Amino acid sequence: MACLRVLISGGGIAGATLAYWLAAGGHRVTIVESADRVRSSGSPVDVRGPAAATARAMGIWPRLAAAATGVERLVFVDPDGNRRAVIRTRRSSNPDDEVEIARVELATALLDAVDDSAEIITGDSVAVLASDDAGVDARFSRGGEDRFDLAIGADGLHSAVRRLTFGAEQRFSRPMGLFIGTVRTDAVDTDPREVILLNNPGTALAIHPAGGNPGAAFIFRSRPAYDHHDPHRATVLIEDAYRDRGSLTERALAAWHTASDVYFDQVTRITVPSWSTGRIALVGDAASCVSVFGEGSSNAIVGARTLADAICASPTDPAAAFAAYERTHRRRTARSGAGAPLLARFLVPTTSRGISIRNTAIRTLGRIVPAFDTRQ
């Protein structure tokens, strides 16, 4: 079998998974990652279904299971902290079927799994890509140059590979009118099995115990112009949305102002008509996502495994490999993204009446559907 040199831009969940399976197939892999370290902020993520099977095949499932958050339910509270409704969060009672884990734990476990089999370059990024029939020339932000057989963009929502090769981000991104900011904080005591969700019209504040590393998530409706390179603008937007929202919110805001590692961005749907051109392809959030909502992490793992399998099956025919990957994985991403608008309305109602109707509906369903059980 041909041994390919493959450049992967992005060392996150999709990039690390792809690197593992390409290396296992006998290919030489280089990961270039702009960050110097894995970000500690970010909402916990789910690994379930085919993604769980992939994690077990990589030998990292025991590590993921040991780091599970242990969360079992989502509790909706009013501004005074009174419980109004409860939903169970686990889809399965079998712990081998799914796990919720801090994003940093998952990303670190995946990178550790590939550490001995791939070259990993941190603090650098792809600046120029030029593809021809025989390979891809890459120039990096820190000045280096190299040539590869294939190049893959696994560099997330704001993918540099997508911008360089497929066009400006605005062509493919559709903001959903929501923003999210996350920060780690121990300023709020919660039951380790419960996520607390406080709503006011147009805003939600979630407090997640995250297996002993608790965090807050600000999710709110707004449609101002936003540049993700501007951290000051993120703080202004959060302050404007959450001003005078009560003591729980004040404690979460205090954590935001003092934290050195936070995450903030628009909730965005990414849709790219084709995930490949020549010898360059996209995977994970760079190719297709509804950031925050849906099955992002599980889809990233499964998509990366699907792409690796396709490349290994057709190493001398990139067009056939990329087409097979896209044919298979587009069906999954189409299903997972379909419910995002409904989920957004469910988590962040726009009016007080909408909040009340949602909570009443959950309590009513709790009498007939086990997943909606307010007695927990």
Long-range contacts (C-beta under 8 A, 24 or more apart in sequence): 1-25, 1-26, 1-312, 1-315, 2-315, 2-316, 3-27, 3-28, 4-28, 4-149, 4-150, 4-311, 4-315, 5-30, 5-147, 5-148, 5-149, 5-150, 6-30, 6-148, 6-149, 6-150, 6-151, 6-152, 6-311, 7-32, 7-126, 7-136, 7-138, 7-146, 7-148, 7-150, 7-151, 7-152, 8-32, 8-151, 8-152, 8-154, 9-125, 9-126, 9-151, 9-152, 9-153, 9-154, 9-155, 9-159, 9-160, 9-161, 10-153, 10-154, 10-155, 10-156, 10-159, 10-284, 10-286, 11-35, 11-107, 11-111, 11-120, 11-122, 11-154, 12-107, 12-154, 12-155, 12-156, 12-284, 12-300, 13-45, 13-103, 13-106, 13-107, 13-110, 13-284, 13-297, 13-300, 13-301, 13-304, 14-154, 14-283, 14-284, 14-285, 14-286, 14-300, 14-301, 14-303, 14-304, 15-152, 15-154, 15-155, 15-283, 15-284, 15-304, 16-107, 16-110, 16-111, 16-113, 16-114, 17-54, 17-58, 17-110, 17-300, 17-301, 17-304, 17-305, 17-308, 18-152, 18-154, 18-283, 18-304, 18-305, 18-307, 18-308, 19-114, 19-117, 19-118, 20-58, 20-110, 20-113, 20-114, 20-117, 20-118, 20-308, 21-304, 21-305, 21-308, 21-309, 21-312, 22-308, 22-311, 22-312, 23-114, 23-117, 23-118, 24-117, 24-308, 25-308, 25-311, 25-312, 26-312, 27-311, 27-312, 27-315, 28-119, 29-114, 29-117, 29-118, 29-119, 30-118, 30-119, 30-120, 30-121, 30-146, 30-148, 31-114, 31-118, 31-119, 31-120, 31-121, 32-121, 32-124, 32-125, 32-126, 32-140, 33-120, 33-121, 33-122, 33-123, 33-124, 33-125, 34-123, 34-124, 34-125, 34-141, 34-155, 34-160, 35-122, 35-123, 36-122, 36-123, 37-122, 38-104, 38-107, 38-108, 38-111, 39-103, 39-104, 39-261, 39-263, 40-104, 40-184, 40-261, 41-182, 41-183, 41-184, 41-215, 41-259, 41-261, 41-262, 41-263, 42-102, 42-103, 42-104, 42-182, 42-263, 43-103, 43-180, 43-182, 43-206, 43-208, 43-215, 43-217, 43-292, 44-69, 44-71, 44-100, 44-101, 44-102, 44-103, 44-208, 44-210, 44-215, 45-100, 45-101, 45-102, 45-103, 45-106, 45-296, 45-297, 46-98, 46-99, 46-100, 46-295, 46-297, 46-298, 47-98, 47-99, 47-100, 47-101, 47-106, 47-297, 47-298, 47-301, 48-91, 48-92, 48-97, 48-98, 48-99, 48-295, 48-298, 49-97, 49-98, 49-298, 49-302, 50-298, 50-301, 50-302, 50-305, 51-297, 51-298, 51-299, 51-301, 51-302, 52-96, 52-97, 52-98, 52-99, 52-298, 54-301, 54-302, 54-305, 55-301, 58-110, 58-113, 59-113, 60-109, 60-110, 60-112, 60-113, 61-96, 61-99, 63-109, 64-99, 64-101, 64-105, 64-106, 64-109, 65-95, 65-99, 67-101, 67-102, 67-105, 67-109, 67-211, 68-95, 68-99, 68-100, 68-101, 68-211, 69-100, 69-101, 69-102, 69-208, 69-209, 69-210, 69-211, 70-192, 70-193, 70-209, 70-211, 71-100, 71-192, 71-193, 71-194, 71-195, 71-208, 71-209, 72-193, 72-194, 72-376, 73-193, 73-194, 73-195, 73-376, 74-194, 74-195, 74-197, 75-194, 75-195, 75-196, 75-197, 76-197, 76-199, 76-358, 76-359, 76-362, 77-196, 77-197, 77-198, 78-198, 79-198, 79-200, 79-245, 79-246, 79-248, 81-248, 83-374, 84-359, 84-363, 85-358, 85-359, 85-362, 85-363, 85-366, 85-372, 85-374, 86-362, 86-366, 86-372, 86-373, 86-374, 86-376, 87-362, 87-371, 87-372, 88-370, 88-371, 88-372, 88-373, 88-376, 89-195, 101-211, 102-210, 102-211, 102-213, 103-297, 106-297, 125-155, 125-160, 126-151, 126-155, 126-160, 126-161, 126-164, 127-160, 128-164, 129-161, 129-164, 129-165, 129-280, 131-165, 131-277, 131-278, 131-279, 131-280, 132-278, 132-279, 133-278, 135-279, 136-278, 136-279, 136-280, 149-279, 150-279, 150-280, 150-281, 150-311, 150-318, 151-279, 151-280, 151-281, 152-280, 152-281, 152-282, 152-283, 152-307, 153-280, 153-281, 153-282, 153-283, 153-286, 153-287, 154-282, 154-283, 154-284, 154-286, 154-304, 155-286, 156-284, 156-285, 156-286, 157-265, 157-268, 157-270, 157-285, 157-286, 157-289, 157-291, 158-228, 159-282, 159-285, 159-286, 161-280, 161-282, 161-286, 162-272, 162-282, 162-286, 162-287, 165-277, 165-280, 166-272, 166-277, 166-282, 172-270, 172-271, 172-272, 173-268, 173-269, 173-270, 174-268, 174-269, 174-270, 174-271, 175-223, 175-266, 175-267, 175-268, 176-266, 176-267, 176-268, 176-269, 176-290, 176-340, 176-341, 176-344, 177-221, 177-222, 177-223, 177-267, 178-219, 178-220, 178-221, 178-222, 178-266, 178-267, 178-292, 178-344, 178-348, 179-218, 179-219, 179-220, 179-222, 179-226, 179-237, 179-238, 179-241, 179-264, 179-265, 179-266, 179-267, 180-217, 180-218, 180-219, 180-263, 180-264, 180-265, 180-267, 180-291, 180-292, 181-217, 181-218, 181-234, 181-238, 181-256, 181-262, 181-263, 181-264, 182-215, 182-216, 182-217, 182-218, 182-262, 182-263, 182-264, 183-215, 183-216, 183-252, 183-255, 183-256, 183-259, 183-261, 183-262, 183-263, 184-210, 184-213, 184-214, 184-215, 184-255, 184-259, 184-261, 185-214, 185-215, 185-216, 185-251, 185-252, 185-255, 185-259, 186-214, 187-251, 187-252, 187-254, 187-255, 188-214, 188-216, 188-248, 188-251, 188-252, 190-214, 197-347, 198-245, 198-246, 198-248, 198-249, 199-348, 199-349, 199-355, 200-245, 200-355, 201-349, 201-350, 201-351, 201-352, 201-354, 201-355, 202-241, 202-348, 202-350, 203-241, 203-242, 203-245, 203-348, 204-347, 204-348, 205-242, 205-245, 205-248, 205-249, 205-252, 207-248, 207-252, 216-252, 216-255, 216-256, 218-242, 218-252, 218-256, 219-267, 219-292, 219-347, 219-348, 220-348, 221-348, 221-350, 226-266, 228-264, 228-265, 228-266, 231-262, 231-264, 234-262, 234-264, 237-264, 238-264, 265-291, 266-291, 267-291, 267-292, 267-293, 267-344, 269-337, 269-340, 274-326, 275-322, 275-325, 275-326, 276-318, 276-319, 276-322, 276-323, 276-326, 278-318, 279-318, 281-307, 281-318, 281-322, 281-325, 283-307, 287-333, 288-330, 288-333, 288-337, 289-333, 289-337, 290-336, 290-337, 290-340, 293-339, 293-340, 293-343, 293-344, 294-336, 294-337, 294-339, 294-340, 294-343, 295-336, 299-329, 299-332, 299-333, 299-336, 302-329, 302-332, 303-329, 303-332, 303-333
